[in-house]
Amino acid sequence: MDTLSSAAEIGMGWEQAWRVPAIAPVLRWTVAVCLAMSIMVLVDRVYMGIVIMGVKLLRRRGVKKYKWEAIKGDLEVYQLSIGAACRLSWPLDRIIIQVLDDSTDPAIKELVEVECRSWASKGMNIKHETRENRNGYKAGALKEGMRRSYANNCEYVAIFDADFQPEPDFLWRAIPFLLHNPDLALVQARWKFVNADVCLMTRIQEMSMDYHFEVEQEVGSSAYAFFGFNGTAGVWRISAINEAGGWRDRTTVEDMDLAVRASLKGWKFVYVGDLKVKNELPSTFKTYRDQQHRWFCGSANLFRKVAIDILGNKKASPWKKLYVIYSFFFVRKIVIHILTFIFHCVVLPATVLVPEVEVPAWGSVYIPLAIAILKVIGTPRSLHLLLFWILFETAMSLHRTKATFEGLLETGKKTVMGIPDVMVQTAKFNGDPFPNSLSSGNNL
């Protein structure tokens, strides 16, 4: 009896001294903030859903706004990527394949060199470029590649990460947009995942990435002519890169950084959803975790660096500024991850211990479910995996929230994926009706 009495006294003491007067008010405030963030995310998802429905029903995709006319006239990853770049259909005297090799393994460098010599013997103009250091990582490699003397006459540059395999007609389908629309800086293709069925984790990744391309990129392209460059499977106008200040390594998302700066200079982007490039999703958890850290830490850090520049920019319209700052950065790159972790992993479990705080069903069940359904509906074949997607995304929210705060506070270290990049540049020479092409290659 004495033990039960002591336990009851401790429980009453906890309730009177801490739970009711101190913890409950703080928890109520946190619940209110989380509910507000939930509404923000839901509104953003619904808005994009409405836009994408209008785009599909009215057939007003961003790609339709721009003129396009046809221009007349069992291997290792590096072998697949270099081979795919060298098989691009384009006049051989107007294309150079540049392989940007940042590998630290001499054996890999030798294998890449042998592969490049093999293609050179077949008449391909291919350059294998290496560096003495890895300063700037991918941004540094791209910057060095653009400085080569043979790249000076190039007008366009197409970039492919090492596990990307473009189809031979890729340039013929992408370059006409840039050739006939001088205000366009970037043509972004869609990623096509060849290993989506390897495991449950890759299926879940496919669900998220399909939404990113089918909804987020399409909405940005159709409504604002702006979206984040995906870092690969895209063709840039080199003059736009130069005007925007070139490649910078101040964050781990050099691709998004360049896109924001080019957009602030008045350049437009187009996403071509039916132009697809095969690639692979991370199939191990460590690789995926490192990728996610790089993406979300870099995005938050970039937001910190460019928010003031966006607000003060005179070329962008108020609506575009609102979209980039609020929707593109704040809601999608920051709020969503913090909300998922704080609300679902901390606040909701805490309300079990503090019964004085109630969370309405619309906030704890209906809104999160609606957000999840809107996110995965782009992959109908995987709708039966919705529960697994929710559990996986919730589990990853701690890692993403940590990365987000590291980016906002500029703490921690850069996490860079150790995979190669293949870059293909196309160039235009004096008086030639065809864009001459310079191709560049692998960053290992």
Solvent accessible surface area in square Angstrom, and as a share of the most:
residue,aa,sasa,rsa
1,M,180,0.80
2,D,119,0.62
3,T,106,0.62
4,L,125,0.62
5,S,55,0.35
6,S,56,0.36
7,A,61,0.48
8,A,57,0.44
9,E,119,0.53
10,I,126,0.64
11,G,35,0.33
12,M,109,0.49
13,G,34,0.32
14,W,98,0.34
15,E,65,0.29
16,Q,123,0.55
17,A,62,0.48
18,W,155,0.55
19,R,36,0.13
20,V,67,0.39
21,P,79,0.50
22,A,42,0.32
23,I,62,0.31
24,A,1,0.00
25,P,62,0.39
26,V,97,0.56
27,L,16,0.08
28,R,114,0.42
29,W,169,0.59
30,T,27,0.16
31,V,8,0.05
32,A,59,0.46
33,V,55,0.32
34,C,1,0.01
35,L,20,0.10
36,A,51,0.40
37,M,29,0.13
38,S,2,0.02
39,I,77,0.39
40,M,45,0.20
41,V,0,0.00
42,L,38,0.19
43,V,87,0.50
44,D,6,0.03
45,R,11,0.04
46,V,65,0.37
47,Y,76,0.29
48,M,0,0.00
49,G,18,0.18
50,I,112,0.57
51,V,30,0.17
52,I,17,0.08
53,M,116,0.52
54,G,26,0.25
55,V,10,0.06
56,K,130,0.55
57,L,138,0.69
58,L,124,0.62
59,R,195,0.71
60,R,159,0.58
61,R,60,0.22
62,G,0,0.00
63,V,17,0.10
64,K,134,0.57
65,K,107,0.45
66,Y,24,0.09
67,K,108,0.46
68,W,106,0.37
69,E,85,0.38
70,A,66,0.51
71,I,23,0.12
72,K,170,0.72
73,G,88,0.85
74,D,196,1.01
75,L,101,0.50
76,E,103,0.46
77,V,60,0.35
78,Y,23,0.09
79,Q,45,0.20
80,L,58,0.29
81,S,0,0.00
82,I,0,0.00
83,G,2,0.02
84,A,12,0.09
85,A,0,0.00
86,C,6,0.04
87,R,139,0.51
88,L,8,0.04
89,S,51,0.33
90,W,16,0.06
91,P,36,0.23
92,L,100,0.50
93,D,114,0.59
94,R,46,0.17
95,I,2,0.01
96,I,18,0.09
97,I,0,0.00
98,Q,0,0.00
99,V,0,0.00
100,L,6,0.03
101,D,1,0.01
102,D,6,0.03
103,S,10,0.07
104,T,108,0.63
105,D,61,0.31
106,P,105,0.66
107,A,62,0.48
108,I,67,0.34
109,K,54,0.23
110,E,94,0.42
111,L,87,0.43
112,V,0,0.00
113,E,51,0.23
114,V,69,0.40
115,E,29,0.13
116,C,5,0.03
117,R,125,0.46
118,S,46,0.29
119,W,29,0.10
120,A,48,0.37
121,S,96,0.62
122,K,133,0.56
123,G,50,0.48
124,M,17,0.08
125,N,61,0.31
126,I,18,0.09
127,K,70,0.30
128,H,41,0.18
129,E,30,0.14
130,T,60,0.35
131,R,49,0.18
132,E,181,0.81
133,N,75,0.39
134,R,81,0.30
135,N,104,0.53
136,G,15,0.14
137,Y,83,0.32
138,K,31,0.13
139,A,1,0.01
140,G,8,0.08
141,A,2,0.02
142,L,0,0.00
143,K,67,0.28
144,E,52,0.23
145,G,1,0.01
146,M,33,0.15
147,R,151,0.55
148,R,62,0.23
149,S,90,0.58
150,Y,61,0.23
151,A,6,0.05
152,N,110,0.57
153,N,91,0.47
154,C,13,0.08
155,E,47,0.21
156,Y,1,0.00
157,V,1,0.00
158,A,0,0.00
159,I,0,0.00
160,F,0,0.00
161,D,20,0.11
162,A,1,0.01
163,D,24,0.13
164,F,6,0.03
165,Q,36,0.16
166,P,7,0.05
167,E,76,0.34
168,P,66,0.42
169,D,60,0.31
170,F,1,0.00
171,L,0,0.00
172,W,51,0.18
173,R,84,0.31
174,A,0,0.00
175,I,0,0.00
176,P,0,0.00
177,F,12,0.05
178,L,1,0.01
179,L,47,0.23
180,H,52,0.23
181,N,15,0.08
182,P,105,0.66
183,D,59,0.31
184,L,0,0.00
185,A,0,0.00
186,L,0,0.00
187,V,0,0.00
188,Q,0,0.00
189,A,0,0.00
190,R,33,0.12
191,W,21,0.07
192,K,103,0.44
193,F,25,0.10
194,V,76,0.44
195,N,19,0.10
196,A,6,0.05
197,D,100,0.52
198,V,94,0.54
199,C,50,0.30
200,L,80,0.40
201,M,27,0.12
202,T,0,0.00
203,R,43,0.16
204,I,5,0.03
205,Q,7,0.03
206,E,19,0.09
207,M,0,0.00
208,S,24,0.15
209,M,22,0.10
210,D,11,0.06
211,Y,5,0.02
212,H,42,0.19
213,F,0,0.00
214,E,52,0.24
215,V,14,0.08
216,E,27,0.12
217,Q,4,0.02
218,E,12,0.05
219,V,0,0.00
220,G,0,0.00
221,S,0,0.00
222,S,17,0.11
223,A,50,0.39
224,Y,44,0.17
225,A,7,0.05
226,F,1,0.00
227,F,2,0.01
228,G,6,0.06
229,F,6,0.02
230,N,27,0.14
231,G,2,0.02
232,T,1,0.00
233,A,0,0.00
234,G,0,0.00
235,V,0,0.00
236,W,0,0.00
237,R,19,0.07
238,I,13,0.07
239,S,59,0.38
240,A,0,0.00
241,I,3,0.01
242,N,99,0.51
243,E,82,0.37
244,A,5,0.04
245,G,41,0.40
246,G,15,0.15
247,W,9,0.03
248,R,91,0.33
249,D,60,0.31
250,R,78,0.28
251,T,7,0.04
252,T,14,0.08
253,V,6,0.03
254,E,11,0.05
255,D,18,0.09
256,M,22,0.10
257,D,0,0.00
258,L,0,0.00
259,A,0,0.00
260,V,1,0.01
261,R,20,0.07
262,A,0,0.00
263,S,6,0.04
264,L,25,0.13
265,K,89,0.38
266,G,42,0.41
267,W,37,0.13
268,K,82,0.35
269,F,0,0.00
270,V,0,0.00
271,Y,3,0.01
272,V,8,0.04
273,G,15,0.14
274,D,81,0.42
275,L,3,0.02
276,K,91,0.38
277,V,0,0.00
278,K,67,0.28
279,N,3,0.02
280,E,73,0.33
281,L,11,0.06
282,P,15,0.09
283,S,55,0.36
284,T,75,0.44
285,F,99,0.41
286,K,128,0.54
287,T,50,0.29
288,Y,10,0.04
289,R,87,0.32
290,D,33,0.17
291,Q,17,0.08
292,Q,8,0.04
293,H,16,0.07
294,R,39,0.14
295,W,61,0.21
296,F,30,0.12
297,C,18,0.11
298,G,1,0.01
299,S,3,0.02
300,A,0,0.00
301,N,15,0.08
302,L,0,0.00
303,F,31,0.13
304,R,123,0.45
305,K,64,0.27
306,V,2,0.01
307,A,18,0.14
308,I,130,0.66
309,D,78,0.41
310,I,1,0.01
311,L,107,0.53
312,G,56,0.53
313,N,27,0.14
314,K,198,0.84
315,K,132,0.56
316,A,15,0.12
317,S,58,0.37
318,P,108,0.68
319,W,181,0.63
320,K,29,0.12
321,K,39,0.17
322,L,94,0.47
323,Y,8,0.03
324,V,9,0.05
325,I,31,0.16
326,Y,80,0.30
327,S,7,0.05
328,F,9,0.04
329,F,0,0.00
330,F,75,0.31
331,V,0,0.00
332,R,17,0.06
333,K,30,0.13
334,I,9,0.05
335,V,4,0.02
336,I,29,0.14
337,H,15,0.07
338,I,29,0.15
339,L,6,0.03
340,T,25,0.15
341,F,41,0.17
342,I,50,0.25
343,F,0,0.00
344,H,55,0.25
345,C,49,0.29
346,V,69,0.40
347,V,2,0.01
348,L,42,0.21
349,P,67,0.42
350,A,29,0.22
351,T,22,0.13
352,V,119,0.69
353,L,128,0.64
354,V,5,0.03
355,P,81,0.51
356,E,58,0.26
357,V,6,0.04
358,E,148,0.66
359,V,30,0.17
360,P,44,0.28
361,A,54,0.42
362,W,112,0.39
363,G,0,0.00
364,S,29,0.19
365,V,76,0.44
366,Y,137,0.52
367,I,15,0.08
368,P,28,0.18
369,L,77,0.38
370,A,36,0.28
371,I,19,0.10
372,A,6,0.04
373,I,69,0.35
374,L,51,0.25
375,K,31,0.13
376,V,0,0.00
377,I,97,0.49
378,G,14,0.14
379,T,4,0.03
380,P,98,0.61
381,R,114,0.42
382,S,0,0.00
383,L,78,0.39
384,H,133,0.59
385,L,18,0.09
386,L,35,0.17
387,L,114,0.57
388,F,97,0.40
389,W,19,0.07
390,I,55,0.28
391,L,105,0.52
392,F,37,0.16
393,E,24,0.11
394,T,35,0.20
395,A,77,0.60
396,M,6,0.03
397,S,2,0.01
398,L,101,0.50
399,H,41,0.18
400,R,16,0.06
401,T,8,0.05
402,K,109,0.46
403,A,0,0.00
404,T,0,0.00
405,F,87,0.36
406,E,24,0.11
407,G,1,0.01
408,L,41,0.21
409,L,115,0.57
410,E,84,0.38
411,T,72,0.42
412,G,65,0.63
413,K,168,0.71
414,K,90,0.38
415,T,30,0.17
416,V,49,0.28
417,M,30,0.13
418,G,67,0.65
419,I,66,0.33
420,P,18,0.12
421,D,8,0.04
422,V,1,0.00
423,M,0,0.00
424,V,0,0.00
425,Q,0,0.00
426,T,0,0.00
427,A,0,0.00
428,K,84,0.36
429,F,73,0.30
430,N,155,0.79
431,G,85,0.81
432,D,30,0.15
433,P,109,0.68
434,F,44,0.18
435,P,0,0.00
436,N,7,0.04
437,S,2,0.01
438,L,2,0.01
439,S,0,0.00
440,S,0,0.00
441,G,0,0.00
442,N,0,0.00
443,N,6,0.03
444,L,18,0.09
